[in-house]
Amino acid sequence: MGPDPRPRPRVTTLAAAADDLGHLVHQTPNAVLLPASAHDVAAAVRRAAGQGRRFAAQGRRHSVFGRAQARDGVVADMGRLRTLHAVQRDRVVVDAGATWREVVAATLSHGRTPPVLADYLDLSVGGTLAVGGVGSATSRLGVMSDHVLELEVVTGQGEQVICSPDRHPSLFDAVRAGLGQVGVITRATLRLVPAPRLVRRFLLFYPDLATMLATSGCWSTSPGSRACRGRCWPPQPVAGRSGSTSQRRSPGTTGRRSAPRRPVR
């Protein structure tokens, strides 16, 4: 499956590359590159190293404290590296700039899915693996980077290296959840598992945090449960009343849904 022809916003200005999801740290780079291949990334890393500049790869820029920024350095927008290669029964090879939404769209047609998915699918594969990647199934199956079979990496010296549990295992372990400090991920081979044909989703409301935590423990350990996620909101004031009085909903199932061939998230 080739690159998705749909347009995607590019990081084409220094100011854009100096921002991220947190909007707290702003470090302006010296240059922004749009590499079209792993060879381009390797050449850019070597050039930046030769100039004594920092190098940072950016996917969807969902870091929150400037982790993918490089003050007076070189930033690479990995969005052009987004090709999804052959999907097999147990794996898919994907470029680092592709999003998980694109990965799932390709694998579900084969009845397969990654074991763990982030709740937000429009993150880049490379960026997620560089930080670990947490999803609703992490409590049972680990983080997303635990399900990588092989990586293509550009090291700090600008060398292209294939690593896996059997080839350069130290590099393989250091790059996954390494926050981009050891190398730049340019391609990943991801493990796939059979996707459930039907998914039933329950949306539950609880009056307090203690009740929610007690019940969620039962859900997360239930044999029939694939994933469990909780959110907390501050109490909402009751209309027409002042003070801290809040409107609370009693526990109960308010919705359930069945859908064909959608991964549990």
Buried (B, 14 or more C-beta within 10 A) or exposed (E): BEBBEEEBEEBEEEEBBBBBEEEEBEBBBBBBBBBEEBEBBBBBBBBBBEEEBBBBBBBBBBBEEBBBBBBEBBBBBBBBBBBBBEBEEEBBBBBBBBBBBBBBBBBBEBEBBBBBBBEBBEBBBBBBBBBBBBBBBBBBBBBBBBBBBBBBBBBBEBEBBBBBEEEBEEBBBBBBBBEBEBBBBBBBBBBBBEBBEEBEEEEBEBEEEEEBEEBBEEBBEEEEBBBBEBEEEEEEEEEEEEEEEEEEEEEEEEEEEEEEEBBBB
